[in-house]
Amino acid sequence: MDIAALSTLKSQAQLQLDVGMSVMKKAMDTAEQNASLVNQMLDRVDQGKNAPEAKLPGVGNNVDIHV
């Protein structure tokens, strides 16, 4: 092989590596954003745990059992 062919192969390999790293960074950013949204949703669920009890205080106090 001559030097020009080796140089071309090296450039292509470097380009593949750079593209792979860019795609990985984008995937990691997307995963981080998704995790942030999930955490926000879970925080909202935690904040709303007592809300149904306040809206319907008598629900679940009586149980009718017929055998």
mmCIF file as Biopython writes it, N, C-alpha, C and O atoms, coordinates in Angstrom:
data_model
#
loop_
_atom_site.group_PDB
_atom_site.id
_atom_site.type_symbol
_atom_site.label_atom_id
_atom_site.label_alt_id
_atom_site.label_comp_id
_atom_site.label_asym_id
_atom_site.label_entity_id
_atom_site.label_seq_id
_atom_site.pdbx_PDB_ins_code
_atom_site.Cartn_x
_atom_site.Cartn_y
_atom_site.Cartn_z
_atom_site.occupancy
_atom_site.B_iso_or_equiv
_atom_site.auth_seq_id
_atom_site.auth_asym_id
_atom_site.pdbx_PDB_model_num
ATOM 1   N N  . MET A ? 1  ? 0.837   -1.180  0.000  1.0 0.0 1  A 1 
ATOM 2   C CA . MET A ? 1  ? 0.000   0.000   0.000  1.0 0.0 1  A 1 
ATOM 3   C C  . MET A ? 1  ? 0.880   1.240   0.000  1.0 0.0 1  A 1 
ATOM 4   O O  . MET A ? 1  ? 1.968   1.272   0.575  1.0 0.0 1  A 1 
ATOM 5   N N  . ASP A ? 2  ? 0.372   2.231   -0.652 1.0 0.0 2  A 1 
ATOM 6   C CA . ASP A ? 2  ? 1.144   3.463   -0.662 1.0 0.0 2  A 1 
ATOM 7   C C  . ASP A ? 2  ? 0.658   4.392   0.450  1.0 0.0 2  A 1 
ATOM 8   O O  . ASP A ? 2  ? -0.344  4.125   1.114  1.0 0.0 2  A 1 
ATOM 9   N N  . ILE A ? 3  ? 1.378   5.464   0.631  1.0 0.0 3  A 1 
ATOM 10  C CA . ILE A ? 3  ? 1.105   6.401   1.719  1.0 0.0 3  A 1 
ATOM 11  C C  . ILE A ? 3  ? -0.237  7.108   1.535  1.0 0.0 3  A 1 
ATOM 12  O O  . ILE A ? 3  ? -0.925  7.378   2.518  1.0 0.0 3  A 1 
ATOM 13  N N  . ALA A ? 4  ? -0.616  7.408   0.306  1.0 0.0 4  A 1 
ATOM 14  C CA . ALA A ? 4  ? -1.889  8.083   0.042  1.0 0.0 4  A 1 
ATOM 15  C C  . ALA A ? 4  ? -3.068  7.205   0.468  1.0 0.0 4  A 1 
ATOM 16  O O  . ALA A ? 4  ? -4.025  7.699   1.064  1.0 0.0 4  A 1 
ATOM 17  N N  . ALA A ? 5  ? -3.001  5.910   0.167  1.0 0.0 5  A 1 
ATOM 18  C CA . ALA A ? 5  ? -4.077  4.995   0.547  1.0 0.0 5  A 1 
ATOM 19  C C  . ALA A ? 5  ? -4.162  4.865   2.062  1.0 0.0 5  A 1 
ATOM 20  O O  . ALA A ? 5  ? -5.256  4.847   2.626  1.0 0.0 5  A 1 
ATOM 21  N N  . LEU A ? 6  ? -3.017  4.774   2.718  1.0 0.0 6  A 1 
ATOM 22  C CA . LEU A ? 6  ? -3.010  4.699   4.185  1.0 0.0 6  A 1 
ATOM 23  C C  . LEU A ? 6  ? -3.575  5.974   4.807  1.0 0.0 6  A 1 
ATOM 24  O O  . LEU A ? 6  ? -4.301  5.920   5.800  1.0 0.0 6  A 1 
ATOM 25  N N  . SER A ? 7  ? -3.243  7.102   4.227  1.0 0.0 7  A 1 
ATOM 26  C CA . SER A ? 7  ? -3.759  8.375   4.729  1.0 0.0 7  A 1 
ATOM 27  C C  . SER A ? 7  ? -5.277  8.446   4.579  1.0 0.0 7  A 1 
ATOM 28  O O  . SER A ? 7  ? -5.975  8.932   5.469  1.0 0.0 7  A 1 
ATOM 29  N N  . THR A ? 8  ? -5.777  7.959   3.448  1.0 0.0 8  A 1 
ATOM 30  C CA . THR A ? 8  ? -7.226  7.947   3.219  1.0 0.0 8  A 1 
ATOM 31  C C  . THR A ? 8  ? -7.916  7.022   4.212  1.0 0.0 8  A 1 
ATOM 32  O O  . THR A ? 8  ? -8.950  7.380   4.776  1.0 0.0 8  A 1 
ATOM 33  N N  . LEU A ? 9  ? -7.363  5.849   4.429  1.0 0.0 9  A 1 
ATOM 34  C CA . LEU A ? 9  ? -7.941  4.913   5.394  1.0 0.0 9  A 1 
ATOM 35  C C  . LEU A ? 9  ? -7.948  5.500   6.801  1.0 0.0 9  A 1 
ATOM 36  O O  . LEU A ? 9  ? -8.917  5.346   7.543  1.0 0.0 9  A 1 
ATOM 37  N N  . LYS A ? 10 ? -6.867  6.168   7.155  1.0 0.0 10 A 1 
ATOM 38  C CA . LYS A ? 10 ? -6.796  6.782   8.488  1.0 0.0 10 A 1 
ATOM 39  C C  . LYS A ? 10 ? -7.846  7.883   8.627  1.0 0.0 10 A 1 
ATOM 40  O O  . LYS A ? 10 ? -8.492  8.002   9.668  1.0 0.0 10 A 1 
ATOM 41  N N  . SER A ? 11 ? -8.012  8.670   7.595  1.0 0.0 11 A 1 
ATOM 42  C CA . SER A ? 11 ? -9.013  9.745   7.634  1.0 0.0 11 A 1 
ATOM 43  C C  . SER A ? 11 ? -10.422 9.177   7.754  1.0 0.0 11 A 1 
ATOM 44  O O  . SER A ? 11 ? -11.245 9.702   8.504  1.0 0.0 11 A 1 
ATOM 45  N N  . GLN A ? 12 ? -10.699 8.105   7.016  1.0 0.0 12 A 1 
ATOM 46  C CA . GLN A ? 12 ? -12.021 7.481   7.094  1.0 0.0 12 A 1 
ATOM 47  C C  . GLN A ? 12 ? -12.272 6.889   8.478  1.0 0.0 12 A 1 
ATOM 48  O O  . GLN A ? 12 ? -13.375 6.999   9.015  1.0 0.0 12 A 1 
ATOM 49  N N  . ALA A ? 13 ? -11.264 6.272   9.044  1.0 0.0 13 A 1 
ATOM 50  C CA . ALA A ? 13 ? -11.409 5.700   10.384 1.0 0.0 13 A 1 
ATOM 51  C C  . ALA A ? 13 ? -11.653 6.793   11.414 1.0 0.0 13 A 1 
ATOM 52  O O  . ALA A ? 13 ? -12.479 6.628   12.312 1.0 0.0 13 A 1 
ATOM 53  N N  . GLN A ? 14 ? -10.941 7.904   11.289 1.0 0.0 14 A 1 
ATOM 54  C CA . GLN A ? 14 ? -11.128 9.025   12.214 1.0 0.0 14 A 1 
ATOM 55  C C  . GLN A ? 14 ? -12.527 9.615   12.062 1.0 0.0 14 A 1 
ATOM 56  O O  . GLN A ? 14 ? -13.163 9.969   13.055 1.0 0.0 14 A 1 
ATOM 57  N N  . LEU A ? 15 ? -13.008 9.724   10.818 1.0 0.0 15 A 1 
ATOM 58  C CA . LEU A ? 15 ? -14.348 10.237  10.574 1.0 0.0 15 A 1 
ATOM 59  C C  . LEU A ? 15 ? -15.393 9.325   11.197 1.0 0.0 15 A 1 
ATOM 60  O O  . LEU A ? 15 ? -16.344 9.807   11.812 1.0 0.0 15 A 1 
ATOM 61  N N  . GLN A ? 16 ? -15.230 8.011   11.046 1.0 0.0 16 A 1 
ATOM 62  C CA . GLN A ? 16 ? -16.165 7.070   11.666 1.0 0.0 16 A 1 
ATOM 63  C C  . GLN A ? 16 ? -16.168 7.216   13.184 1.0 0.0 16 A 1 
ATOM 64  O O  . GLN A ? 16 ? -17.226 7.175   13.812 1.0 0.0 16 A 1 
ATOM 65  N N  . LEU A ? 17 ? -15.017 7.381   13.756 1.0 0.0 17 A 1 
ATOM 66  C CA . LEU A ? 17 ? -14.916 7.559   15.200 1.0 0.0 17 A 1 
ATOM 67  C C  . LEU A ? 17 ? -15.598 8.850   15.640 1.0 0.0 17 A 1 
ATOM 68  O O  . LEU A ? 17 ? -16.328 8.864   16.631 1.0 0.0 17 A 1 
ATOM 69  N N  . ASP A ? 18 ? -15.361 9.931   14.906 1.0 0.0 18 A 1 
ATOM 70  C CA . ASP A ? 18 ? -15.977 11.218  15.250 1.0 0.0 18 A 1 
ATOM 71  C C  . ASP A ? 18 ? -17.502 11.166  15.136 1.0 0.0 18 A 1 
ATOM 72  O O  . ASP A ? 18 ? -18.212 11.688  15.996 1.0 0.0 18 A 1 
ATOM 73  N N  . VAL A ? 19 ? -17.995 10.539  14.076 1.0 0.0 19 A 1 
ATOM 74  C CA . VAL A ? 19 ? -19.442 10.420  13.900 1.0 0.0 19 A 1 
ATOM 75  C C  . VAL A ? 19 ? -20.036 9.557   15.009 1.0 0.0 19 A 1 
ATOM 76  O O  . VAL A ? 19 ? -21.089 9.885   15.557 1.0 0.0 19 A 1 
ATOM 77  N N  . GLY A ? 20 ? -19.370 8.463   15.337 1.0 0.0 20 A 1 
ATOM 78  C CA . GLY A ? 20 ? -19.851 7.602   16.415 1.0 0.0 20 A 1 
ATOM 79  C C  . GLY A ? 20 ? -19.920 8.331   17.741 1.0 0.0 20 A 1 
ATOM 80  O O  . GLY A ? 20 ? -20.876 8.162   18.498 1.0 0.0 20 A 1 
ATOM 81  N N  . MET A ? 21 ? -18.915 9.138   18.027 1.0 0.0 21 A 1 
ATOM 82  C CA . MET A ? 21 ? -18.913 9.912   19.277 1.0 0.0 21 A 1 
ATOM 83  C C  . MET A ? 21 ? -20.033 10.944  19.285 1.0 0.0 21 A 1 
ATOM 84  O O  . MET A ? 21 ? -20.673 11.156  20.315 1.0 0.0 21 A 1 
ATOM 85  N N  . SER A ? 22 ? -20.274 11.585  18.151 1.0 0.0 22 A 1 
ATOM 86  C CA . SER A ? 22 ? -21.348 12.579  18.064 1.0 0.0 22 A 1 
ATOM 87  C C  . SER A ? 22 ? -22.711 11.936  18.296 1.0 0.0 22 A 1 
ATOM 88  O O  . SER A ? 22 ? -23.555 12.487  19.003 1.0 0.0 22 A 1 
ATOM 89  N N  . VAL A ? 23 ? -22.915 10.776  17.701 1.0 0.0 23 A 1 
ATOM 90  C CA . VAL A ? 23 ? -24.186 10.068  17.878 1.0 0.0 23 A 1 
ATOM 91  C C  . VAL A ? 23 ? -24.346 9.640   19.330 1.0 0.0 23 A 1 
ATOM 92  O O  . VAL A ? 23 ? -25.438 9.745   19.887 1.0 0.0 23 A 1 
ATOM 93  N N  . MET A ? 24 ? -23.280 9.164   19.945 1.0 0.0 24 A 1 
ATOM 94  C CA . MET A ? 24 ? -23.343 8.742   21.345 1.0 0.0 24 A 1 
ATOM 95  C C  . MET A ? 24 ? -23.656 9.927   22.260 1.0 0.0 24 A 1 
ATOM 96  O O  . MET A ? 24 ? -24.455 9.797   23.187 1.0 0.0 24 A 1 
ATOM 97  N N  . LYS A ? 25 ? -23.038 11.068  22.010 1.0 0.0 25 A 1 
ATOM 98  C CA . LYS A ? 25 ? -23.319 12.255  22.826 1.0 0.0 25 A 1 
ATOM 99  C C  . LYS A ? 25 ? -24.775 12.678  22.686 1.0 0.0 25 A 1 
ATOM 100 O O  . LYS A ? 25 ? -25.412 13.051  23.671 1.0 0.0 25 A 1 
ATOM 101 N N  . LYS A ? 26 ? -25.310 12.620  21.455 1.0 0.0 26 A 1 
ATOM 102 C CA . LYS A ? 26 ? -26.703 12.986  21.236 1.0 0.0 26 A 1 
ATOM 103 C C  . LYS A ? 26 ? -27.626 12.013  21.966 1.0 0.0 26 A 1 
ATOM 104 O O  . LYS A ? 26 ? -28.611 12.431  22.575 1.0 0.0 26 A 1 
ATOM 105 N N  . ALA A ? 27 ? -27.315 10.729  21.908 1.0 0.0 27 A 1 
ATOM 106 C CA . ALA A ? 27 ? -28.128 9.728   22.611 1.0 0.0 27 A 1 
ATOM 107 C C  . ALA A ? 27 ? -28.083 9.951   24.119 1.0 0.0 27 A 1 
ATOM 108 O O  . ALA A ? 27 ? -29.101 9.815   24.796 1.0 0.0 27 A 1 
ATOM 109 N N  . MET A ? 28 ? -26.919 10.290  24.644 1.0 0.0 28 A 1 
ATOM 110 C CA . MET A ? 28 ? -26.795 10.544  26.080 1.0 0.0 28 A 1 
ATOM 111 C C  . MET A ? 28 ? -27.574 11.795  26.476 1.0 0.0 28 A 1 
ATOM 112 O O  . MET A ? 28 ? -28.211 11.814  27.529 1.0 0.0 28 A 1 
ATOM 113 N N  . ASP A ? 29 ? -27.535 12.836  25.651 1.0 0.0 29 A 1 
ATOM 114 C CA . ASP A ? 29 ? -28.305 14.048  25.944 1.0 0.0 29 A 1 
ATOM 115 C C  . ASP A ? 29 ? -29.800 13.752  25.954 1.0 0.0 29 A 1 
ATOM 116 O O  . ASP A ? 29 ? -30.528 14.233  26.822 1.0 0.0 29 A 1 
ATOM 117 N N  . THR A ? 30 ? -30.252 12.959  24.985 1.0 0.0 30 A 1 
ATOM 118 C CA . THR A ? 30 ? -31.662 12.603  24.916 1.0 0.0 30 A 1 
ATOM 119 C C  . THR A ? 30 ? -32.073 11.776  26.135 1.0 0.0 30 A 1 
ATOM 120 O O  . THR A ? 30 ? -33.143 11.997  26.704 1.0 0.0 30 A 1 
ATOM 121 N N  . ALA A ? 31 ? -31.238 10.835  26.532 1.0 0.0 31 A 1 
ATOM 122 C CA . ALA A ? 31 ? -31.531 10.012  27.708 1.0 0.0 31 A 1 
ATOM 123 C C  . ALA A ? 31 ? -31.574 10.876  28.971 1.0 0.0 31 A 1 
ATOM 124 O O  . ALA A ? 31 ? -32.412 10.651  29.845 1.0 0.0 31 A 1 
ATOM 125 N N  . GLU A ? 32 ? -30.691 11.847  29.070 1.0 0.0 32 A 1 
ATOM 126 C CA . GLU A ? 32 ? -30.688 12.743  30.230 1.0 0.0 32 A 1 
ATOM 127 C C  . GLU A ? 32 ? -31.959 13.583  30.278 1.0 0.0 32 A 1 
ATOM 128 O O  . GLU A ? 32 ? -32.527 13.786  31.351 1.0 0.0 32 A 1 
ATOM 129 N N  . GLN A ? 33 ? -32.406 14.069  29.130 1.0 0.0 33 A 1 
ATOM 130 C CA . GLN A ? 33 ? -33.644 14.848  29.078 1.0 0.0 33 A 1 
ATOM 131 C C  . GLN A ? 33 ? -34.837 13.986  29.467 1.0 0.0 33 A 1 
ATOM 132 O O  . GLN A ? 33 ? -35.714 14.429  30.209 1.0 0.0 33 A 1 
ATOM 133 N N  . ASN A ? 34 ? -34.869 12.751  28.961 1.0 0.0 34 A 1 
ATOM 134 C CA . ASN A ? 34 ? -35.967 11.847  29.307 1.0 0.0 34 A 1 
ATOM 135 C C  . ASN A ? 34 ? -35.980 11.545  30.802 1.0 0.0 34 A 1 
ATOM 136 O O  . ASN A ? 34 ? -37.043 11.510  31.422 1.0 0.0 34 A 1 
ATOM 137 N N  . ALA A ? 35 ? -34.820 11.330  31.372 1.0 0.0 35 A 1 
ATOM 138 C CA . ALA A ? 35 ? -34.740 11.062  32.813 1.0 0.0 35 A 1 
ATOM 139 C C  . ALA A ? 35 ? -35.223 12.265  33.609 1.0 0.0 35 A 1 
ATOM 140 O O  . ALA A ? 35 ? -35.890 12.111  34.632 1.0 0.0 35 A 1 
ATOM 141 N N  . SER A ? 36 ? -34.890 13.454  33.146 1.0 0.0 36 A 1 
ATOM 142 C CA . SER A ? 36 ? -35.339 14.667  33.825 1.0 0.0 36 A 1 
ATOM 143 C C  . SER A ? 36 ? -36.861 14.775  33.777 1.0 0.0 36 A 1 
ATOM 144 O O  . SER A ? 36 ? -37.490 15.134  34.773 1.0 0.0 36 A 1 
ATOM 145 N N  . LEU A ? 37 ? -37.451 14.466  32.627 1.0 0.0 37 A 1 
ATOM 146 C CA . LEU A ? 37 ? -38.911 14.519  32.516 1.0 0.0 37 A 1 
ATOM 147 C C  . LEU A ? 37 ? -39.576 13.476  33.404 1.0 0.0 37 A 1 
ATOM 148 O O  . LEU A ? 37 ? -40.608 13.754  34.017 1.0 0.0 37 A 1 
ATOM 149 N N  . VAL A ? 38 ? -39.003 12.291  33.480 1.0 0.0 38 A 1 
ATOM 150 C CA . VAL A ? 38 ? -39.560 11.250  34.353 1.0 0.0 38 A 1 
ATOM 151 C C  . VAL A ? 38 ? -39.493 11.699  35.810 1.0 0.0 38 A 1 
ATOM 152 O O  . VAL A ? 38 ? -40.444 11.498  36.565 1.0 0.0 38 A 1 
ATOM 153 N N  . ASN A ? 39 ? -38.390 12.298  36.202 1.0 0.0 39 A 1 
ATOM 154 C CA . ASN A ? 39 ? -38.266 12.794  37.582 1.0 0.0 39 A 1 
ATOM 155 C C  . ASN A ? 39 ? -39.294 13.872  37.875 1.0 0.0 39 A 1 
ATOM 156 O O  . ASN A ? 39 ? -39.863 13.909  38.966 1.0 0.0 39 A 1 
ATOM 157 N N  . GLN A ? 40 ? -39.536 14.749  36.912 1.0 0.0 40 A 1 
ATOM 158 C CA . GLN A ? 40 ? -40.549 15.793  37.104 1.0 0.0 40 A 1 
ATOM 159 C C  . GLN A ? 40 ? -41.935 15.172  37.262 1.0 0.0 40 A 1 
ATOM 160 O O  . GLN A ? 40 ? -42.717 15.607  38.107 1.0 0.0 40 A 1 
ATOM 161 N N  . MET A ? 41 ? -42.240 14.164  36.459 1.0 0.0 41 A 1 
ATOM 162 C CA . MET A ? 41 ? -43.546 13.509  36.567 1.0 0.0 41 A 1 
ATOM 163 C C  . MET A ? 41 ? -43.685 12.820  37.913 1.0 0.0 41 A 1 
ATOM 164 O O  . MET A ? 41 ? -44.749 12.884  38.530 1.0 0.0 41 A 1 
ATOM 165 N N  . LEU A ? 42 ? -42.630 12.161  38.380 1.0 0.0 42 A 1 
ATOM 166 C CA . LEU A ? 42 ? -42.693 11.492  39.675 1.0 0.0 42 A 1 
ATOM 167 C C  . LEU A ? 42 ? -42.849 12.493  40.815 1.0 0.0 42 A 1 
ATOM 168 O O  . LEU A ? 42 ? -43.541 12.212  41.794 1.0 0.0 42 A 1 
ATOM 169 N N  . ASP A ? 43 ? -42.217 13.652  40.702 1.0 0.0 43 A 1 
ATOM 170 C CA . ASP A ? 43 ? -42.387 14.685  41.720 1.0 0.0 43 A 1 
ATOM 171 C C  . ASP A ? 43 ? -43.828 15.165  41.770 1.0 0.0 43 A 1 
ATOM 172 O O  . ASP A ? 43 ? -44.369 15.412  42.848 1.0 0.0 43 A 1 
ATOM 173 N N  . ARG A ? 44 ? -44.443 15.297  40.615 1.0 0.0 44 A 1 
ATOM 174 C CA . ARG A ? 44 ? -45.848 15.732  40.573 1.0 0.0 44 A 1 
ATOM 175 C C  . ARG A ? 44 ? -46.755 14.680  41.188 1.0 0.0 44 A 1 
ATOM 176 O O  . ARG A ? 44 ? -47.731 15.018  41.858 1.0 0.0 44 A 1 
ATOM 177 N N  . VAL A ? 45 ? -46.443 13.402  40.966 1.0 0.0 45 A 1 
ATOM 178 C CA . VAL A ? 45 ? -47.240 12.337  41.564 1.0 0.0 45 A 1 
ATOM 179 C C  . VAL A ? 45 ? -47.093 12.381  43.080 1.0 0.0 45 A 1 
ATOM 180 O O  . VAL A ? 45 ? -48.082 12.237  43.800 1.0 0.0 45 A 1 
ATOM 181 N N  . ASP A ? 46 ? -45.877 12.578  43.573 1.0 0.0 46 A 1 
ATOM 182 C CA . ASP A ? 46 ? -45.652 12.659  45.016 1.0 0.0 46 A 1 
ATOM 183 C C  . ASP A ? 46 ? -46.392 13.841  45.627 1.0 0.0 46 A 1 
ATOM 184 O O  . ASP A ? 46 ? -46.916 13.734  46.736 1.0 0.0 46 A 1 
ATOM 185 N N  . GLN A ? 47 ? -46.440 14.949  44.928 1.0 0.0 47 A 1 
ATOM 186 C CA . GLN A ? 47 ? -47.118 16.135  45.445 1.0 0.0 47 A 1 
ATOM 187 C C  . GLN A ? 47 ? -48.621 15.927  45.487 1.0 0.0 47 A 1 
ATOM 188 O O  . GLN A ? 47 ? -49.296 16.498  46.344 1.0 0.0 47 A 1 
ATOM 189 N N  . GLY A ? 48 ? -49.156 15.130  44.587 1.0 0.0 48 A 1 
ATOM 190 C CA . GLY A ? 48 ? -50.596 14.945  44.507 1.0 0.0 48 A 1 
ATOM 191 C C  . GLY A ? 48 ? -51.126 13.762  45.283 1.0 0.0 48 A 1 
ATOM 192 O O  . GLY A ? 48 ? -52.300 13.423  45.130 1.0 0.0 48 A 1 
ATOM 193 N N  . LYS A ? 49 ? -50.319 13.114  46.111 1.0 0.0 49 A 1 
ATOM 194 C CA . LYS A ? 49 ? -50.772 11.933  46.850 1.0 0.0 49 A 1 
ATOM 195 C C  . LYS A ? 49 ? -51.911 12.260  47.813 1.0 0.0 49 A 1 
ATOM 196 O O  . LYS A ? 49 ? -52.832 11.457  47.956 1.0 0.0 49 A 1 
ATOM 197 N N  . ASN A ? 50 ? -51.875 13.382  48.457 1.0 0.0 50 A 1 
ATOM 198 C CA . ASN A ? 50 ? -52.888 13.726  49.444 1.0 0.0 50 A 1 
ATOM 199 C C  . ASN A ? 50 ? -54.095 14.409  48.833 1.0 0.0 50 A 1 
ATOM 200 O O  . ASN A ? 50 ? -55.118 14.555  49.502 1.0 0.0 50 A 1 
ATOM 201 N N  . ALA A ? 51 ? -54.007 14.826  47.598 1.0 0.0 51 A 1 
ATOM 202 C CA . ALA A ? 51 ? -55.096 15.558  46.969 1.0 0.0 51 A 1 
ATOM 203 C C  . ALA A ? 51 ? -56.376 14.735  46.844 1.0 0.0 51 A 1 
ATOM 204 O O  . ALA A ? 51 ? -57.437 15.278  47.150 1.0 0.0 51 A 1 
ATOM 205 N N  . PRO A ? 52 ? -56.364 13.458  46.416 1.0 0.0 52 A 1 
ATOM 206 C CA . PRO A ? 52 ? -57.622 12.720  46.318 1.0 0.0 52 A 1 
ATOM 207 C C  . PRO A ? 52 ? -58.300 12.536  47.667 1.0 0.0 52 A 1 
ATOM 208 O O  . PRO A ? 52 ? -59.529 12.524  47.733 1.0 0.0 52 A 1 
ATOM 209 N N  . GLU A ? 53 ? -57.540 12.394  48.736 1.0 0.0 53 A 1 
ATOM 210 C CA . GLU A ? 53 ? -58.129 12.244  50.059 1.0 0.0 53 A 1 
ATOM 211 C C  . GLU A ? 53 ? -58.848 13.525  50.467 1.0 0.0 53 A 1 
ATOM 212 O O  . GLU A ? 53 ? -59.895 13.468  51.111 1.0 0.0 53 A 1 
ATOM 213 N N  . ALA A ? 54 ? -58.304 14.661  50.103 1.0 0.0 54 A 1 
ATOM 214 C CA . ALA A ? 54 ? -58.928 15.928  50.461 1.0 0.0 54 A 1 
ATOM 215 C C  . ALA A ? 54 ? -60.196 16.157  49.654 1.0 0.0 54 A 1 
ATOM 216 O O  . ALA A ? 54 ? -61.148 16.747  50.164 1.0 0.0 54 A 1 
ATOM 217 N N  . LYS A ? 55 ? -60.229 15.697  48.393 1.0 0.0 55 A 1 
ATOM 218 C CA . LYS A ? 55 ? -61.389 15.908  47.539 1.0 0.0 55 A 1 
ATOM 219 C C  . LYS A ? 55 ? -62.544 14.983  47.920 1.0 0.0 55 A 1 
ATOM 220 O O  . LYS A ? 55 ? -63.704 15.389  47.847 1.0 0.0 55 A 1 
ATOM 221 N N  . LEU A ? 56 ? -62.247 13.746  48.326 1.0 0.0 56 A 1 
ATOM 222 C CA . LEU A ? 56 ? -63.271 12.762  48.647 1.0 0.0 56 A 1 
ATOM 223 C C  . LEU A ? 56 ? -63.001 12.161  50.029 1.0 0.0 56 A 1 
ATOM 224 O O  . LEU A ? 56 ? -62.532 11.027  50.123 1.0 0.0 56 A 1 
ATOM 225 N N  . PRO A ? 57 ? -63.286 12.898  51.091 1.0 0.0 57 A 1 
ATOM 226 C CA . PRO A ? 57 ? -62.916 12.408  52.427 1.0 0.0 57 A 1 
ATOM 227 C C  . PRO A ? 57 ? -63.723 11.202  52.892 1.0 0.0 57 A 1 
ATOM 228 O O  . PRO A ? 57 ? -63.231 10.450  53.735 1.0 0.0 57 A 1 
ATOM 229 N N  . GLY A ? 58 ? -64.940 10.975  52.386 1.0 0.0 58 A 1 
ATOM 230 C CA . GLY A ? 58 ? -65.760 9.873   52.872 1.0 0.0 58 A 1 
ATOM 231 C C  . GLY A ? 58 ? -65.608 8.576   52.097 1.0 0.0 58 A 1 
ATOM 232 O O  . GLY A ? 58 ? -66.154 7.552   52.508 1.0 0.0 58 A 1 
ATOM 233 N N  . VAL A ? 59 ? -64.900 8.591   51.016 1.0 0.0 59 A 1 
ATOM 234 C CA . VAL A ? 59 ? -64.771 7.404   50.188 1.0 0.0 59 A 1 
ATOM 235 C C  . VAL A ? 59 ? -63.873 6.378   50.882 1.0 0.0 59 A 1 
ATOM 236 O O  . VAL A ? 59 ? -62.776 6.701   51.337 1.0 0.0 59 A 1 
ATOM 237 N N  . GLY A ? 60 ? -64.355 5.151   50.955 1.0 0.0 60 A 1 
ATOM 238 C CA . GLY A ? 60 ? -63.559 4.063   51.514 1.0 0.0 60 A 1 
ATOM 239 C C  . GLY A ? 60 ? -63.716 3.872   52.998 1.0 0.0 60 A 1 
ATOM 240 O O  . GLY A ? 60 ? -63.056 3.008   53.574 1.0 0.0 60 A 1 
ATOM 241 N N  . ASN A ? 61 ? -64.573 4.653   53.643 1.0 0.0 61 A 1 
ATOM 242 C CA . ASN A ? 61 ? -64.751 4.510   55.083 1.0 0.0 61 A 1 
ATOM 243 C C  . ASN A ? 61 ? -65.702 3.384   55.442 1.0 0.0 61 A 1 
ATOM 244 O O  . ASN A ? 61 ? -65.565 2.784   56.508 1.0 0.0 61 A 1 
ATOM 245 N N  . ASN A ? 62 ? -66.672 3.078   54.572 1.0 0.0 62 A 1 
ATOM 246 C CA . ASN A ? 62 ? -67.659 2.041   54.826 1.0 0.0 62 A 1 
ATOM 247 C C  . ASN A ? 62 ? -67.522 0.921   53.812 1.0 0.0 62 A 1 
ATOM 248 O O  . ASN A ? 62 ? -67.283 1.163   52.629 1.0 0.0 62 A 1 
ATOM 249 N N  . VAL A ? 63 ? -67.677 -0.331  54.295 1.0 0.0 63 A 1 
ATOM 250 C CA . VAL A ? 63 ? -67.621 -1.485  53.405 1.0 0.0 63 A 1 
ATOM 251 C C  . VAL A ? 63 ? -68.879 -2.311  53.672 1.0 0.0 63 A 1 
ATOM 252 O O  . VAL A ? 63 ? -69.158 -2.678  54.814 1.0 0.0 63 A 1 
ATOM 253 N N  . ASP A ? 64 ? -69.637 -2.602  52.608 1.0 0.0 64 A 1 
ATOM 254 C CA . ASP A ? 64 ? -70.834 -3.442  52.711 1.0 0.0 64 A 1 
ATOM 255 C C  . ASP A ? 64 ? -70.449 -4.858  52.311 1.0 0.0 64 A 1 
ATOM 256 O O  . ASP A ? 64 ? -69.943 -5.087  51.212 1.0 0.0 64 A 1 
ATOM 257 N N  . ILE A ? 65 ? -70.694 -5.821  53.223 1.0 0.0 65 A 1 
ATOM 258 C CA . ILE A ? 65 ? -70.350 -7.213  52.955 1.0 0.0 65 A 1 
ATOM 259 C C  . ILE A ? 65 ? -71.617 -8.052  53.096 1.0 0.0 65 A 1 
ATOM 260 O O  . ILE A ? 65 ? -72.277 -8.031  54.136 1.0 0.0 65 A 1 
ATOM 261 N N  . HIS A ? 66 ? -71.947 -8.790  52.036 1.0 0.0 66 A 1 
ATOM 262 C CA . HIS A ? 66 ? -73.088 -9.707  52.063 1.0 0.0 66 A 1 
ATOM 263 C C  . HIS A ? 66 ? -72.570 -11.090 51.751 1.0 0.0 66 A 1 
ATOM 264 O O  . HIS A ? 66 ? -71.870 -11.292 50.759 1.0 0.0 66 A 1 
ATOM 265 N N  . VAL A ? 67 ? -72.923 -12.068 52.622 1.0 0.0 67 A 1 
ATOM 266 C CA . VAL A ? 67 ? -72.463 -13.439 52.417 1.0 0.0 67 A 1 
ATOM 267 C C  . VAL A ? 67 ? -73.651 -14.314 52.110 1.0 0.0 67 A 1 
ATOM 268 O O  . VAL A ? 67 ? -73.495 -15.517 51.900 1.0 0.0 67 A 1 
#
